[in-house]
Amino acid sequence: MAVEHKKGILLESGTNELEIVEFSIGKNKFGINVIKVKEIINPVSIIQVPHAHRNVEGIIELRGEVLPVVNVAAALGFPPSESPEQDKFIVAEFNKQKIVFHVHSVTQIHRISWDQIEKPSEMYQGPDSQIIGVIKLNGEMILLLDFEKIVVEINPETGINVQQVKKLGKRERSNKRLVVAEDSPLLRKLLHDTLTEAGFEYIEFFENGRDALSYLEGLIQDGKNVTEEVQLIITDIEMPQMDGHHLTKRIKNNTELAKVPVVIFSSLITDDLRHKGKMVGADAQVSKPEIAELVLLIDQLA
């Protein structure tokens, strides 16, 4: 099942909508953003690799490319498939890499709004959770998985690396004020540590676009000069309640806020998807995990 039709969907950018591919592991339903999915195929022969990570089944060749296969059930601590003949491989691309996710079945595609996605409660999320959102649909719950976290656990090199910033050399302390919208607790901490290392002391973090926009609009209501209070906004794309494209669009459509530069920092920045950020008026776009590039852009724009 190729997901080719996706190029035609959601052509308008910043609508705060997404499409998810629903798949299952055992009796549990999960979702992945269609934007990340290249195609869905039936399982093919896997070559096992000695001493690979426990969640990596091995490698496959797909049209001349050698791709790693991640066993999603193993990554989530779930038992293996009861009917492996119905299993599927989801070929995904993000963070500038292609990966195959082995799941138990793929059911359908849903078009939903980000405000239908609830942030997981801290009661069951915890620091090791791989869930970024909960979708209630037709009396059932679909859990939106944090695929970046699953991959970083396998290969930490794909994550944000403070060493990249250290390579930029000794940096002066900066009094620039930054606003960051990022839903992942892990990434908020990494961004805090790396941006602090880069000399930025004044950073306001928000868990989603809606909270960040609320803060920015609050500055206007309080009669403050927004450009004095905030010199740059950094936003992820995938966030419950309000995604980064919609946040950027709302900022750029507001005469008071439009002067503040917006940088989209996301694993979804690819050649195919860069136009979406341009359509909503983003000043720059950087693919995770290129934190050094982000820091240099802040210097340039703020």
C-alpha positions, 0 to 999 in steps of 0.5 A: 500500500503506497501512501502516494495520495498524501501529496495531494492531501492537506495541500493548504498549510496551517489548518491545524489538521493532520492525517494519521495511519492507524495501526495495531500492536496486539489489541492496542491501536496506535497512530503515525502521522501520514507525513512521516510515511513513505509506503506500507508493504507486506513483510519481506525477508530480514537479514539479522545483524549481529549485536544489533540493538534489541529492538532492531530485527535486522535490515532489508533491501528496498529498491536498492536502499538498505534500511533498518527494521524496528520491531515496534512491539519489542520497543513498546514492551509488548508480546510478538504478533499472534498472526505474523502473516498479517503483519505490515512494514511501515516505511517512514522518513524523518530526521533525514533518515529512512526506517522500517517499523514492523507492526501487527496490522495497518487498518485505516487513515483518519483525518483529524485536528490537532485539537482533538489530540490530548496531551498524555497525563503525567500520571501515566506518561513518565519520562520513558513514555513513548506516547505524544498524544491520545486520540479519542475516535469513535468510542476508541482510543488511538495512541500517537507514538513518539517515533523519534524517541523510539529511534533515539533510544536505539541510536542516541546519535540521532538526537540533539547533541550538546557537543555540536554547540560546544564545537561552535567555540566559547560563546557570549551570554545572550540577553535575547529572549526566546519562546520555544514550543515543543511537546516532548519533555525529553526534547524540552530538556535537551533544548534547554541544556543546549541553548543554555550552553550556547549562551541563551539564558532567557527561554520560555518553554511551552508544551504546544502551539496553543499555550505559546500563542496564548502567552504571546497574545497575553503580552499584547493584551498587557500593552507590552512591546512584543519585540522587546519581550521576545526576539525569536520563536522556535516551534516544533511541528507535531504538537497536541492542541495546536501544531507548529504550522498553525502557530506560525500562521497565526503569528504571521497573521497578527500585525503585532506578532508578525515582526518576531522571527519564527524558526520551525525546528522539526524532524519533518523538515524534508525537501518534500515538506519544506514548502509547508513552512514557507506557505505559513511564513516561517522565517527559517526551517531546521531539521532536528537534530541540527542544533548547531544550525539552529543556534547560528540561525538564532544569531542571524535572525534575533 
